[in-house]
Amino acid sequence: MSRAAAGAALFLASVATGFADPAFEHDRAQWSNARLKATKLFKSMHVEIGISEPDNATVEAELITHDHRKLLAPSFPVIGLSYTTDGLGRHSDINLLVEPATGQVLQRISHETGKRNKYRVYRFARNGTLRRTRRPNPGEEPAGPDGWSDRSEQYFKSPVEVRGQPLTEPGTLIYLISTSDLERPSDRFEMTAFSTSDETIYRIEAVVLDPETIDYDYELADGTNRLGRTEAIRVAIRGKPLAGGDDGDLTLLGMKDVELMLDPATRAPLELTGKVAVFGRISFDLKRLEPRR
């Protein structure tokens, strides 16, 4: 059975048995920064994932407010997650503020440059998600987001059945899987998530598949090299819209049918694979890792 077929079969089986409560512990992740690279058809793509522990004052200063809507107040501690993606003529910087014990996202900010220029904030509330967007009018690109005059705001109400539950965002999943108790085949957790790629709420599942022995070759932050083989923890990430039906599959970093290979010692991402339109299946391999201090 193929990787994708095995993951789909476990996903369908788990839906019938109901939700499994996730158990996250921040200290399980023994890494703070990971840089991965994929090459396909002579084109390279990079993704860099960072984990930080901002103090309470920094978190409160970064969270946007609204005059009329009651947005989520932080339940400390809060973790900062950063993603930098680069490739195919586009560069994107993403920053999230997440409650590590539940996976609840408080805020997501993205800044895209290159072929497309866009600055967008998603700020989460108990009953929905606020979106603010800035784009440049012709000639405004060099001014940066503060100088862009095309601005808009929209609010997405959450379905009644998910209000009051932790609501994550797909960009948290690598971190959350790293800090979860997923370890053995069939271990899993399920959550609901607001996907900012299509502004749809998904039911997400992360499930451990049979382990796979993979090669790794990456550099540590101190310049030393790690080269070898390990039996990685292999996790399939799947999701379907909460509204039901087959209209759409969850995407993570633009990929569908995603699998994550974790180092069992550090729980760092050794490999991330998925399907991308036009390019087919691609694999991001770990190239540089900064251990947690």
Secondary structure by P-SEA (a helix, b strand, c coil): ccaaaaaaaaaaaaaaacccbbbbbcccccccbbbbbbbcccbbbbbbbbbbbbcaaaaaaabbbbcccccccccccbbbbbbbbbcccbbbbbbbbbccccccccbbbbbbcccccbbbbbbbcccbbbbbbbbbcccccccccccccccbbbbbbccccccccbbbcccaaaaaaaaccccccccbbbbbbbccccccccbbbbbbcccccccccccccccbbbbbccccbbbbbbbccccccccbbbbcccccbbbbbbccccccccbbbbbbccccbbbbbbcbbbccc
